[in-house]
Amino acid sequence: MTSAAAMVGGILAVALVTGLVVQVAHPFIRHDDWGFSLSSDEPGSTDIWARNQYEGRWLTWVWWRVLGQHLSIVMATTVFVVAYSTWVVGTVRLLRLRRWWQQAAATTALLVSTTWIQLVYWPGTLSPSMVVAAVAVWTLPYARRRRSTWWPWLFLSVGLAVLSYQPVALLLLFAVAVTERRSGFLRLVRVAVGFAVAYAAGVLVVWTLNWWAFGVFGVTLAQWRQPNPLHSVADLVTNLGRYRTQLRSLASDLGPALVVGAVATVVGLWGRRTRRATGLVLVAGLMSVSVEAAVTVVTGAVTGVRASLWAWPLIVLPAALLAAARGPWVRRTGVVCLLGLTFVGILQWRSDLGEHRQTRDEYDALITQVAEARQRFPGLPVVLWMEPAIRKTARGNMTAVTLQNMTQEQQGVYPRWCSKARCAAIAATVTPPPRGEVVVADGAIVLRVPPPPRWL
């Protein structure tokens, strides 16, 4: 079996076993990603330009203008998953594994990231960042051959990643660490400093564009992120506590994978031939934590576990490096660790995808009822109604927006919220407890929004 067939076969097997193929064919899309699949004049669209002030994802805006608004949610999800898989294969190639089964084990282990799977519901927003990562990791071996191509590659790749989704830039740091594992000390220092400067340059470009477009030199943090700018020692203590909580949540999310990764790291540091490469991966992890922690310490905003994309490569790459080593027992240890990480990741993927698929099936059933009601009562408008106490919450609003866009996508009708008078009349006809259903009341087809799912 060829190496390409082994790696692609591993990816397809994971997609089938975990249900990722179902997510691609009939995706569940989170509420704030729908706008990236819609043109500015379609119902449910949002002001993508204005979001740059709060997120600084200027490359994502360009992607939406040129391509994103013309893609269906299936095509957007396909692009996102294929780009991520391409990044995985490109990264595994850098390890120079000798046997096809080693390559398959490394590919599947790196693929089933417990953090990345939580991003699969935002394909419209995040596709450009994964395309940047995929192109960067495949061009890296050629770029590093000459100084005239290496530094432009570094600044362009890292800068574009920052302009699309900053956590993806840290994935490139691990790819660089793997390729530089045999470089001298001074070369490593230059690379580390160069990466930091490239990252800072990307941030500076974002801030400059925001100053030009919105008159704000920087990124305005939305209130839902609960910003706490660093102005005092008390702010420092608070923000450090927030990041400590973030790390605890990340450790809980990684679960047994953290133990397997620790074992692989200890073995890698113990072996003379693997110590240097494993140490460089740890340095990449330390730099990633430093960047992420600095954001929280300075702003008070916590990125959330799903943004800590660096955590999975930090766990998987030491095991993959063991699999690439010369000693037979070291290689076996690496492969066993990779298989363990794959098992843990698959379980997490099945759980996460399963929860979202169950919610999507529930919403699909409601939309089917809407279609049936529209056939029976063709002249009636379709409106939304939700228990007022739930509607006021952020989670309630997210649920309603998701249903609105799913109905628009499947039935071509965008249900609006009922008027105050009609809402009162509907409230008098529905019965507790809160649940999703479709009823006809007060001269309208009423889509009663269910309570938010537990995972939200």
C-alpha positions in Angstrom: 0.0 0.0 0.0 1.3 3.5 -0.9 1.7 6.2 1.7 -0.9 8.4 0.0 -3.5 5.5 0.0 -2.8 4.8 3.7 -3.3 8.4 4.8 -6.4 9.0 2.6 -7.8 5.6 3.7 -7.3 6.5 7.3 -9.2 9.8 6.9 -12.1 8.2 5.1 -12.3 5.5 7.7 -12.5 8.1 10.5 -15.1 10.1 8.5 -17.3 7.0 8.3 -16.9 5.7 11.8 -17.4 9.1 13.5 -20.3 10.4 11.4 -18.2 13.2 9.9 -19.4 12.2 6.4 -23.0 12.8 7.6 -22.1 16.2 8.8 -20.6 17.0 5.4 -23.6 15.7 3.5 -26.2 17.3 5.7 -24.4 19.8 8.0 -25.5 21.4 11.2 -24.5 25.0 11.1 -24.2 27.2 14.2 -26.3 30.4 14.3 -23.6 32.9 13.6 -22.1 31.1 10.6 -25.1 31.3 8.4 -24.4 34.8 7.4 -21.2 33.7 5.7 -23.2 31.6 3.3 -25.7 34.4 2.4 -25.4 37.5 0.2 -26.0 40.8 1.9 -29.6 41.1 0.5 -30.8 37.7 1.6 -33.0 37.2 4.7 -31.0 36.3 7.7 -27.8 38.0 6.4 -25.6 39.9 8.7 -23.1 42.8 8.2 -19.9 40.8 7.5 -18.0 44.1 7.0 -18.9 45.3 10.5 -17.7 42.1 12.1 -14.1 43.0 11.2 -14.2 45.6 14.0 -14.9 42.9 16.5 -13.0 40.0 15.1 -10.4 41.4 12.7 -10.9 38.5 10.2 -10.3 40.6 7.1 -9.3 37.6 4.9 -12.6 35.9 5.9 -14.4 39.0 4.6 -12.6 38.8 1.3 -13.4 35.1 1.1 -17.1 35.8 1.7 -17.1 38.6 -0.9 -15.4 36.5 -3.6 -16.6 32.9 -2.9 -18.3 32.3 0.4 -21.7 33.9 -0.3 -22.0 31.8 -3.4 -21.4 28.4 -1.7 -24.0 26.2 -0.2 -23.6 25.0 3.3 -22.7 21.6 2.0 -20.0 23.0 -0.2 -18.7 25.3 2.6 -18.4 22.3 4.9 -16.7 20.2 2.2 -14.1 22.9 1.7 -13.5 23.2 5.4 -13.1 19.4 6.0 -11.0 18.8 2.9 -8.7 21.7 3.7 -8.3 20.4 7.3 -7.6 16.9 6.0 -5.0 18.4 3.6 -3.3 20.1 6.4 -3.2 16.9 8.4 -1.6 14.9 5.5 0.8 17.7 4.8 1.9 17.8 8.4 2.4 14.0 8.6 4.5 14.2 5.4 7.0 16.4 7.4 7.6 13.6 9.8 9.1 11.3 7.1 7.6 8.1 8.5 8.9 5.0 6.7 6.0 2.5 6.8 2.5 3.0 5.5 1.0 1.8 8.7 3.0 4.4 10.6 1.7 7.0 8.3 -1.9 5.8 8.6 -1.6 5.8 12.4 -0.1 9.3 12.6 -2.7 10.6 10.1 -5.7 9.3 12.0 -4.3 10.4 15.4 -3.6 14.0 14.2 -7.0 14.1 12.4 -9.2 13.4 15.3 -8.5 16.6 17.2 -10.9 17.0 20.1 -10.7 20.8 19.7 -11.0 21.0 15.9 -14.2 19.0 15.8 -15.9 21.7 17.8 -15.2 24.1 14.9 -16.8 22.0 12.2 -20.1 23.9 12.7 -18.6 27.2 11.4 -17.4 26.2 7.9 -18.3 29.5 6.3 -16.3 31.5 8.8 -13.3 29.3 9.2 -12.7 27.8 5.7 -10.3 30.5 4.6 -8.1 29.9 7.7 -7.9 26.1 7.0 -7.1 26.8 3.3 -4.2 29.0 4.4 -3.0 26.3 6.8 -3.2 23.6 4.1 -1.4 25.6 1.5 1.3 26.7 4.0 2.1 23.3 5.3 2.5 21.8 1.7 4.7 24.7 0.5 6.8 24.7 3.7 9.4 22.1 2.5 10.1 24.0 -0.6 10.1 27.5 1.0 12.7 26.6 3.6 15.3 25.5 1.0 16.3 29.1 0.4 16.4 32.2 2.5 14.8 34.2 -0.3 11.7 32.0 -0.1 11.7 31.1 3.6 11.1 34.5 5.1 8.4 35.6 2.6 6.7 32.2 3.3 6.8 32.8 7.1 5.4 36.3 7.0 2.8 35.6 4.3 1.5 32.3 5.9 1.4 33.6 9.5 0.1 36.9 8.4 -2.8 35.4 6.4 -3.6 33.0 9.2 -3.9 36.0 11.6 -6.1 37.8 9.1 -8.5 34.8 9.0 -8.4 33.0 12.4 -5.5 33.7 14.7 -5.4 30.2 16.4 -4.6 28.6 13.1 -1.3 30.5 13.0 -0.1 28.5 15.9 -0.7 25.2 13.9 2.0 26.5 11.5 4.4 26.8 14.4 4.2 23.1 15.0 4.8 22.3 11.4 7.9 24.6 11.5 9.1 22.9 14.7 9.0 19.5 13.0 10.8 20.6 9.9 13.5 22.4 11.9 14.2 19.5 14.3 17.8 19.0 12.9 18.6 22.7 12.6 21.3 24.5 14.7 20.6 26.6 17.7 21.1 30.0 16.0 18.8 28.9 13.2 16.1 27.9 15.7 16.4 31.3 17.5 16.0 33.2 14.3 13.0 31.1 13.3 11.3 31.6 16.7 11.9 35.3 16.6 10.8 35.5 13.0 7.6 33.7 13.8 6.9 36.1 16.7 7.6 39.1 14.5 5.4 37.7 11.7 2.5 37.1 14.1 2.9 40.7 15.5 3.0 42.0 11.9 -0.3 40.2 11.2 -1.9 41.7 14.3 -0.6 45.2 13.3 -2.1 44.8 9.8 -5.5 43.9 11.4 -5.3 46.9 13.7 -4.4 49.2 10.9 -7.2 48.0 8.7 -9.6 48.5 11.6 -8.3 52.0 12.1 -8.8 52.8 8.4 -12.3 51.3 8.3 -13.8 52.0 11.7 -11.5 54.6 13.3 -10.4 52.1 16.0 -6.7 51.1 16.2 -7.3 47.6 17.5 -10.1 45.1 17.8 -13.2 46.0 19.8 -14.2 43.1 22.0 -17.9 42.3 22.1 -19.6 42.4 25.5 -20.5 38.8 25.3 -16.8 38.0 25.5 -16.8 39.7 29.0 -13.7 41.8 28.4 -11.7 43.0 31.4 -8.8 45.2 30.1 -5.6 45.1 32.1 -5.4 48.3 34.2 -4.4 47.2 37.6 -3.1 44.3 39.7 -6.6 43.3 40.5 -7.3 43.0 36.7 -4.2 40.9 36.4 -5.3 38.5 39.1 -8.8 38.2 37.6 -7.5 37.6 34.1 -4.9 35.1 35.2 -7.7 33.2 37.0 -9.8 33.2 33.8 -7.0 31.7 31.8 -6.4 29.1 34.6 -10.0 28.1 34.2 -9.5 27.9 30.5 -6.6 25.5 30.9 -8.7 23.4 33.3 -11.5 23.2 30.8 -9.0 22.3 28.1 -7.5 19.5 30.2 -11.0 18.2 30.9 -11.8 18.2 27.3 -8.7 16.3 26.3 -9.3 13.7 29.0 -7.3 10.5 28.6 -5.5 11.9 25.6 -3.6 14.2 27.9 -2.2 11.1 29.7 -1.2 9.3 26.5 0.4 12.5 25.2 2.4 12.9 28.5 3.7 9.3 28.2 4.8 9.9 24.6 6.5 13.2 25.6 8.4 11.6 28.5 9.6 8.7 26.4 10.6 11.2 23.7 12.6 13.3 26.1 14.2 10.2 27.6 15.5 8.9 24.3 18.7 10.4 22.9 17.6 10.4 19.3 14.1 11.8 20.0 14.9 14.3 22.7 15.7 17.3 20.4 12.6 16.9 18.2 10.3 16.4 21.2 11.8 19.4 22.9 11.1 21.6 19.9 7.4 20.5 19.9 7.3 21.4 23.6 8.8 24.8 22.8 6.1 25.3 20.1 3.5 24.4 22.7 5.0 26.9 25.2 5.0 29.7 22.6 1.4 28.8 21.8 0.3 28.9 25.4 2.2 32.2 25.8 0.3 33.8 22.9 -3.1 32.6 24.1 -2.4 33.5 27.7 -1.2 37.0 26.7 -4.5 37.7 24.9 -6.5 36.8 28.0 -4.2 38.6 30.4 -4.3 41.8 28.4 -8.0 41.8 27.4 -9.7 39.5 29.9 -11.4 37.7 27.1 -11.2 33.9 27.1 -11.0 32.3 23.7 -12.7 29.0 24.6 -11.5 25.5 24.4 -12.3 25.1 20.7 -9.8 27.9 19.9 -6.9 26.0 21.6 -6.0 24.2 18.3 -2.4 24.0 19.5 -3.3 21.4 22.2 -3.8 18.4 20.0 -0.6 18.7 17.9 1.3 19.2 21.2 -0.1 15.8 22.3 0.1 13.9 19.0 3.4 15.0 17.5 5.6 13.5 20.3 4.0 10.1 19.7 4.4 10.5 15.9 8.1 11.4 16.4 8.5 8.2 18.4 7.0 6.2 15.5 9.5 7.8 13.2 12.5 6.9 15.4 15.0 4.0 14.7 14.7 1.8 17.8 12.0 -0.9 17.5 10.6 -0.5 21.0 10.5 3.3 20.6 8.6 2.9 17.3 6.2 0.5 18.9 5.6 2.8 21.8 4.9 5.7 19.4 2.4 3.6 17.4 0.6 2.4 20.5 0.3 6.0 21.7 -1.0 7.0 18.3 -3.6 4.3 18.3 -4.6 5.3 21.8 -5.0 8.9 20.8 -7.0 7.9 17.8 -9.4 5.9 19.9 -9.9 8.8 22.4 -10.4 11.2 19.5 -12.9 9.0 17.7 -15.0 8.7 20.9 -15.0 12.4 21.3 -15.9 13.0 17.7 -18.8 10.5 17.8 -20.1 12.2 20.9 -19.9 15.7 19.6 -21.2 15.0 16.1 -23.9 12.8 17.5 -25.3 15.5 19.8 -25.4 18.0 17.0 -26.9 15.4 14.6 -29.7 14.7 17.1 -30.4 18.4 17.4 -30.4 18.8 13.6 -32.8 15.9 13.2 -35.2 17.5 15.7 -35.1 20.8 13.8 -35.5 19.0 10.4 -38.7 17.4 11.8 -40.1 20.8 12.8 -39.3 22.2 9.3 -41.0 19.2 7.7 -44.1 20.1 9.8 -43.8 23.7 8.6 -43.8 22.4 5.0 -46.9 20.3 5.6 -48.7 23.2 7.2 -47.9 25.5 4.3 -49.4 23.0 1.9 -52.6 22.9 4.0 -52.8 26.6 4.6 -50.9 28.2 1.6 -51.9 31.8 2.4 -50.8 31.9 6.0 -47.5 33.5 7.1 -44.9 31.5 9.1 -43.9 33.1 12.4 -41.7 32.2 15.3 -42.8 32.0 18.9 -40.8 31.1 22.0 -41.4 31.3 25.7 -40.5 34.9 26.6 -38.2 33.9 29.4 -36.2 31.7 27.1 -36.3 34.1 24.2 -34.5 36.8 26.3 -31.5 34.6 26.8 -28.5 34.4 24.5 -29.0 30.6 24.1 -32.6 31.1 23.2 -31.7 33.6 20.5 -29.0 31.3 19.1 -31.6 28.5 18.9 -34.1 30.7 17.1 -31.6 32.1 14.6 -30.5 28.5 13.7 -34.1 27.5 13.1 -34.8 30.6 11.0 -31.9 29.9 8.7 -32.5 26.2 8.4 -36.1 26.9 7.4 -35.0 29.5 4.9 -32.4 27.0 3.5 -34.8 24.1 3.2 -38.2 25.7 2.5 -37.3 29.1 1.0 -39.2 31.0 3.7 -37.6 33.0 6.5 -39.9 33.0 9.6 -40.0 36.3 11.5 -40.8 36.8 15.1 -44.5 37.2 15.8 -45.8 40.8 16.6 -46.5 41.7 20.2 -50.3 41.2 19.8 -49.9 38.0 17.9 -47.4 36.6 20.4 -49.9 37.3 23.2 -52.6 35.4 21.2 -50.3 32.5 20.5 -49.2 32.3 24.2 -52.9 31.8 25.1 -53.2 28.8 22.9 -49.9 26.8 23.5 -49.5 24.5 26.5 -46.5 23.9 28.7 -43.9 22.6 29.0 -41.6 24.4 26.5 -41.1 22.3 23.4 -40.8 22.5 19.7 -43.9 22.2 17.6 -45.8 23.6 14.7 -49.4 24.9 15.3 -51.8 27.2 13.5 -52.9 30.1 15.7 -54.1 33.6 15.2 -54.1 33.3 11.4 -50.5 32.2 11.2 -48.4 29.0 11.0 -46.5 29.2 14.3 -43.1 27.5 14.6 -42.6 27.1 18.3 -38.9 27.2 19.0 -37.8 24.4 21.3 -35.6 25.0 24.4 -31.9 25.3 23.6 -30.0 22.0 23.4 -28.0 20.9 26.4 -24.7 21.2 24.5 -25.2 24.9 23.7 
